[in-house]
Amino acid sequence: MKERKVRLWDVDTGILRGTLEGHRDEFYSIGLSPDGRTLAAAEEDDETTICLWDVDTGILRGILEGHRDGVSILQFSSDSRTLAVVERDWPTVRLWDVTTGALHHRLTGHSFWNILDVAISPDGRTLAVVGDDTIIRLLDGTTGGLLRNIKGCGSEPLGMHFLPDGRSLCVTSIERDGLAVHFKDVATGKPLQTIKGYGSEPYSMALSPDGRTLAIGGSDDSTVRLWNVATGEPRQILEGHKDGVYRMQFSPDGEFLACGGGEGAIYLWNGAGGV
């Protein structure tokens, strides 16, 4: 029987801080707000619900209901006030108010079938959505209306991040000759820079809070590679994982990079690439 628990660990000491219990069923997606105060966990029972937990107290703050057929992506805004929820196998994005639990918008009507990733601009005014047609749609975060489309981001988008100034969008994609990282101008959709040269098959990516470092996790060589965003040059290769790296996340201050993979362990690296 599966435990249906979320464990919280102290990064500095490695000591277990607490366990969040009370889930009714298995959960498949979790997300931690940038301010570190709220944890969202999507569980699947008769219908998919999202539990919002207070990290400091371990108290269940609220439950978000009404999702169909599972949740594939949970993405907080940079101010931790909005949670974007992507429904699995449906081209639908719901924007929730984290404080009140109110539904801001339910964005539907996309011409593609699956949503691969979403990103919220730092000011919360723009939502980027990419589907299996590989076109990035920039939507108005208030009305949900289409602002513009961005094309030319490869055949298989892996992930997206707004840079801290909100003017550029970082898009990682898998192409015929390997991995490519595209930087697009949000206002015009025009290309700013492209980084190539990652040899391993990528599984995950993370952008540091200051927007200076891009981390990419591989599968076949079990490494994490750090790239300098400004120059497009590789900075360092983090080795030691025993399996593919499927999830990565920088701490809010950028000091640590947490990496998890198939071996069931979490590795903590400092922002510069050391242990």
N, C-alpha and C positions, 0 to 999 in steps of 0.2 A: 504494500500500500504506500502510495506516495505521501510525503509529509505535508505538502500544501503550506509551507512556511517561507517567509522571507527573513534572512539573517542579515543583520547590520554589523559591520566590522569597523573598529577604530583603525584608521589608516596608519597613525603614528606608532601604535603599540601592537597591532595585529590581534588585539583582544576583541572577543565577541561582545558588542554593546547591547544587543537585544535581539529579540525574535518577534516578528509580526505574525500573529496567528489569527484564526477565525475565518480563513478562506473556505468557501463552500465547495470549491472544485479546483482542478488544476489551473494554473495560470501560465500563459505563454509569452506575455510581453510585460516588461516593467520599465519604468522610467523614473529618474530622480531629477527633481527640479534644480536649476542652476544655483539657487540659494541654499540647497541642501536641506530644506525644511519639509518637503513633501515628496512622498513616494507613491507613484501610481502603479497599480498592478491589475492587469486584465485577466479575469478568470472566466472559464466557460462552463456554465451549468445549463439550465434550460434555455437561458439567453445569456449573451455575453454582458457582463457587468465590469465596471472599473472601480476598484477600491482606492480611495485617497487616504493615505496614512500620514499622521504627524510623526516625523522621524524622531524628534526629541522625546516625545511622551509615549510613542507607540500606540496612540489612540486613533481609532478609525474616524476620520473627519467627515467622510461622505461617500456615497455610492452613486456612480453615473450609470444610468440604465438606458436601454433602447437600441443597443447595437445589434446588428444581425450577423450571424455566421462567423463570429470570431473577429479578433482585432490583430492586425499585423504590425502596426506602428503606433507608438506613443511618443509625442514630441512636445516638450515644454517650450514656451517662449523664453527669451533671455531674461525677462523680468519675473519669470515664474508665475505670472498671473493667468496665462492661457495654456490650455492643453489641447493639442491637435491629435485627433484619434482617426486612424485609417482602418476601415473595415476590410477584412480579408475577403477577396473574390468579389468585391463590389467597389466601383469607382466613387466612393463616398468619403468625405472628410467632415468630421464634426469638430467644431471649436467650442470648448467648454471654459467657463469662468471657474478657476480653481478655488477661489474664495467662497463664492456663493453656490457653486454647483449648477449654475444656470447655463443652458445651451445658447451660445451666441449665434452660431450659424450651422446649417447642414448643407454642405456644398455637394451638389450632384450634377448630373447632366454631362459628364465628361464623355468624350467620344471613344476613349480607350476602355479596356476591361479592368486591368489591375493597376493600382497605384504602387509604384516602387519606392518612393520616398517623398517626404515633405520637409520643408524648412520654413521657419518664421523669421522675418527680418528683426533686427534688434529693436526697432521702434514699434514692432507689432503691426505695422500698417500693410505689410505685404506678405502673402503666403505663396511659396513656390511649391508646385506639385509636378512630379514627373511620373508618367505612366509607361506602359509597355509599348507605346508608339514612339518613345524616346524624346518627345517634345516637352519642354519645360513650360508650364503655364504659370505666369505671375498673376495672382488674384488679389483684389483689394481686400485687406483684412477686415474692413468694416462692412462692406456691402456684399462681398463675395464675387463681384464682377471681374471679368477678365481685363487685365491691364495690357498684357502683351504676351506673345509666344517667343521662346528662345529655342533655336534649333542648332544643329551642329555639335552635339555633345556625345557623339559615339553611338554605337549600336546597342550597348547594354549598360545603362547608368547603374552605378553601384551606390552612390550616396551624394547628398548635397549639404552645403553649409553656407550661410551668409557670413561674410567677413564682418568684423566688429563695426566698421563704419557704415555697413548696410548698402554700400554702393557696388559691391562686387559679390558674385555668387561663385562658389567653388563647387565644381561637379566632377566626380570621379566616374570613369566609365571603362568598360572592357572593350577593346577593339581588336582587330585582326592581328596587329603587331604587338599586342600587349596592353598594359594599362596606360591610360592617359588621364591627366588632371586638367580640366578646362576652367579658366577663370573668365567669367562673363560680366560685362557691364550691365547692371540692373536697369538703368535708365534707357539704354538703347538696345540691349541684347547682343551687342558686338563683342567679339573675342578680345580679351586683353592679354592672355598668356596661356600657353599649354606646356605642361610638364610630362615628359615620357621617360621610360627607361627602367620601369619596374619589371623584373624578370619573372617573378613568381606569380602564380594565380592568386589574385587578391580576394579576400573574404570580407574585410571590414576596413573602415576608415574613421578618423577622428581629427578634428581641427582644434588646436589649442585656443583658449579663450582670447588671447591677444591676436590671434590670426597669423602668427608668425611661423608656426610649425604644423605640418601635416603628417599624421601617422597613418601608415597603411599596413594592415596585417595580412600575411600570406597563408596559404594552405599547404603547398607541397614542400616548402622549405621551413615552415614554422617560425618565421622571423617577423619582426616589426621594423619597418624602415621609416626613418624620420627625414622629412624634406624641408628645406628652407623655402617658404612661400615666396619671399621677395626675389630670390635669385633663381629659383627653380632647380637648385643643386641639392643632391643628397647630403644629409648631415651625418647620419649614423645608422648602423644596423644593430638592433637589439636581438640577441640570440639567447637561447636557453629554454624556450618553449619546446615541449615534447610532442605537440600536435598542432593542428591548424589553429590560427587565432581568429575567432569568429566575432568577438565583441571587444570594443575598446571605448574608453571614456576618460577624458582629462578631468581632473578636479577643477572646481570653479576658479581657484587661484592659479591653475596651470602648473602647479608644483609636481603633481603626480599624474602618471598615465596608468590606468588600470586595464589589464588585458586578460581575457578569458578565452578558453578554447575547449577542444575535445578531451583534454586530459582531466577536466574537472577541477582545475586549480586556477587561482587568480594571481597574476603577477603584478606587482606595483613597481613602476619605474619612475625616477624623477623626471621632471620636464626636460632636462638637458640630455637625457638618455642613459644615465647611470642607474645603478641598482639602489 
